[in-house]
């Protein structure tokens, strides 16, 4: 039987160590080291080496667990437990020295998220949650906001798949611009989710993202009293590529905005 609270604390330590490595590399980062996965989707040795460090340390914590990782340095072969890892969420922000960017680690069993840890690299703030244990940042309990749509600060992220998402993005901006307090784009799915959990953002939505982008943040939002679904409103979102996370009060409004688009 896994003690999720103790394991979460251990994972926080892993995330903080890797975040320190990323901060140190950013000081002397060479733009020539950047590679293109696809148009406007970047990767560098920092992503790859960060992932290797995370995988090695997580293997010591749960030797029999599998891995779903962005840079494909480890595999999942149906193990009972699986780590879902984004070694550097917000790589575009990172290479431009534009915060935020983060380390994101989740543990799942089947479709159930057991714990999530997100470390904001520039600030060293660590967000974390485990099933039934609430949501936390640096030892302090966090909770979603109680704002309604008129006063809401929303994050409407723009994914790399611009051709497919362009009509949706335009529709969302037309729907919410001038109707809510303001609209933001963060550049890191993991941090956007944590800001919803912390009550700074009231809602966030994004499509064409990987499990590693949102899995850790999703449990943090849920444990902070928020609501997480896919664009269709289903809570069975862990194998999809779209996510909506809110303080609950604006969730239906955000789902309505993408219905039929």
N, C-alpha and C positions, 0 to 999 in steps of 0.2 A: 504494500500500500504506500503510495507516494504522499509525502507531506508537502502539499502544494505551497504552503506559506514559506517553509524553509527553502524549498527548491526555487521559489520566486526570488528570494533574497540572494541566493547563489547566482541566479541568472542576471540579476541587477549588477552584481560584481563583475560578471563577464562583460556585460554591455558597457559598463563604465571603463573597464580596461581598454576595450577596443575603441571606445570614443576618445580616450586620451591618445591612442595611437593616431587616429584620424586627425585630431587637432594638431598634433606635432607635424604630421605630413603636410597639412594645409599651409603651414608657415613657409615652406620652401617648395610648394607644388609647382611642377613644370607642366604648362599647358600642352606641350608636345607629347605628353604621356596619355593624352585622351584618345580613346578609340570610339568609333561610331558603331553601335549595334544596328541601328536603322536611322532614318532621318530624325535628327534632334533627340536621339536617345543615346546617351553617352555612358561610357564605362572607363575606368582607369585601373592601374595596379592597386590603388588604394582600396577600391571595391573588392578586388580579388583577394588581396592579402588580408583584408579585414574579415572576409568570409572564412578564409582558411583558419584564422585565429579563433573565430567564434565556433566553428565546427569542431576543432580540436578540443576546446574547453568544454563544450556541451557533451561531447562523447565521454568525457570523464564523469559528468554528472549522471547521464543515463546511457550506459554503453550499448544497450539494445535498441535504442530509438533510431528511427529513420530521419531523413531530412528532405525538406522541400526548400531549395535555396535559389535565389535569383541568379547567381553566377554559376550554378550547376556544379559546385565542387563536391557535392555529396548526393546521395540518392535515397528515395523512399521505395521500399519493396514490400509494402503491406504490413509493416511492423505495428504493434499495438499502440505505440506512441510515436509521434512525429514532430520534430522541430521545424518551424516555418521561419526562415531567416531572410531578412533584408539587411545586408551588412552596411549599406549606405543609402538610405532612402532620401532622395533629393540630390542625386548626383549632379544635376544641372546647377542647382544652387551651390553645391560644393565647389565645382570647378570655376564658378564665377565669384567665389568668396562671398556669397549672399545667403545669409541664414534664412530659415532653419534647414538643417539636414540631420539625419538621425540614424541610430542603430535600432533595429526592430527585431524582436525575437518572441515567438509564440510557441506554445506546446499544445498539440491537439491529440485527441484520440477519436478516430473516425471523423465525424463532423462536429465534435464537441471541442470548444476551445477551453483549455484548462488553466492557462496562465498567459499573460502578455507583459512584455517589458519594452519600453521605448525610451532610449536615452538621447536627449537633445544634445548634439555634439558641441556646438558653440557655447552653450550655457552650462553644460554638464548636469542639467536637470534630468532626473530619472522618474518616469511615470511607470506604474506597475499595478497589476491586479491579478488575483487568482480567483477561481470559481468560489463564490460565496464569501469572499473576503473583503469586498469593497474595493475602491480605487484610491490610489495613493500617488503623491508626488513628493519625493525627498522626505518621506516620513509623515507627511500631512495628508489627511483624508481630503479627497476632492469630490465635487458633486456638480452635476449639470446645472445650467441656469434655469430660471423660471420666467424667461421673457417670451412674449408672444410675437407673432410675425411682424407687426408694425415696428417693434423695437429691436428686431433680430439683426445680428451680424452673421451673414452667411458666407461660407467658402464654396465657390463654384469653380472647381478645378478644371483646367483645360488639358486633356490627355494628348499624348503624342499622335494618336490616330485622328488627325484634324479633319480629314475629308469626311469620315463617317460621322464624327461628332459635331461638326460645324453647325448643322441645322439645329441640333439639340442645344448647343451652347447659346446660339442666338435667341432661341425660344426662351431659355432660362433667364437670360439677361433682360429680355423684353418683359418677362413675367414679373421679375423681382426688383429690377432697377427702378427706384423711386417709390417702391412699395414697402421696402424694408429699410432699416437704419443704414446699412451699407453692404457692399459685396467685396470680398477679398479673394485673392488667389495666393496660396501659401507656398506651393512647390514641393511639399512633402505630405503625402497622405497620412503617414504615421503621426506626424505632429499635428495635422489638422484634426485628426480624431482625438488626440489628447487634449487639444484646446477646447473641443466640444465637451469632453469629460470634465475639464477644469472650469467650465462655465464661461470661458472667454468668447468662444464661438457658440452660436445657438444651433447651427446646422451646417452640414457638409455633404457634398455628393460628388462622385467621380465614377467614370466608366473607363473600360479598357485598361485596368490595372491588375496586377498579380496578387495572389494570395499573400505573398510576403509583404506587400504594401500595406494591407489593412488588417491582417489577422490579429496582431498584438493589440492594435488600437481599438479593435472592435470589442474585445472583452473589457478593456479599460472603460469604454463608454457605457457598456451595459452595467458594469459594476458601479459606475458613478450615477446610476439612475436614469440613463438615457435609453434611446431606442436605436437599434441598428437593423437594417434590412437591405435587400437589393432594390433595384429600381421598380420591380413589380410589387414590392411590399412584403415579400416573403422573408422570414427570419432564417430560412435555409439558404444562406448566402455564401457559405464557406468554400464552395467550389466554383463560384462565378467570378465575373470580372467587373462587377459594378457594386457600389455600396452607397447607402444613405445613412448618415448618423446624425442624430439630433437630440435636443433636450426633451423630446416627446411632444412638446406643445406645437412645434412647427412641422412635425413629420408628415402629417397628412397633406399639408399645403405643398411640401416639396414633392411628395409622390404624385399629387395631382398635376404638378407642373410638367412631369415627364410622361404621364399617361398618354399613350397614343402617339407620342412624338417619334 
